[in-house]
Amino acid sequence: MATNTVRDPVCGMEIDPAGAAQTREVRGQTFYFCSDPCADMFDVDPHLYMAHHTQSSQP
């Protein structure tokens, strides 16, 4: 059975969304984090990581 994973926008780690240490919702998009420190870094400048996340998820 295939497991759906998401990418932590800070460190790039692929994680199971059900096991995420933290989540954030910004402008209707949910971001998942592998650890509290990654979520804390995102909180400092979410738009930096949102831009990177959008660019890296485009085909």
C-alpha positions in Angstrom: 0.0 0.0 0.0 1.4 3.4 -1.0 1.8 6.0 1.7 1.0 9.6 0.9 3.8 11.9 2.2 4.2 15.7 2.3 7.4 17.7 2.3 8.4 19.8 5.3 8.9 23.3 3.7 11.8 24.2 5.9 14.1 21.1 5.8 12.7 19.3 2.8 12.1 16.0 4.7 9.3 13.8 3.4 6.9 13.0 6.2 3.6 11.3 6.8 1.1 14.1 7.5 -0.5 12.0 10.2 2.8 12.0 12.1 3.7 15.6 11.7 5.1 17.3 14.8 3.4 20.6 13.9 1.1 22.0 11.2 0.4 25.6 10.1 -2.4 26.9 7.9 -1.6 30.0 5.8 -3.9 31.3 3.1 -5.9 28.1 3.1 -2.8 25.9 2.6 -1.6 23.5 5.3 2.1 23.0 5.9 3.4 20.0 7.8 6.6 20.0 9.8 8.9 17.1 11.0 9.9 18.9 14.2 9.1 21.9 16.4 12.4 23.7 15.3 11.3 23.5 11.7 7.8 25.0 12.6 9.6 27.7 14.6 11.8 28.6 11.6 8.7 28.8 9.4 7.0 31.1 11.9 9.8 33.6 11.6 9.2 34.2 7.9 6.4 32.0 6.5 6.4 33.8 3.1 10.0 32.8 2.5 9.1 29.1 2.9 5.8 29.4 1.1 7.5 30.8 -2.0 10.1 28.0 -1.9 7.4 25.4 -1.4 5.4 26.7 -4.3 8.4 26.7 -6.7 9.5 23.2 -5.7 6.1 21.7 -6.1 5.6 22.9 -9.7 6.3 20.3 -12.4 
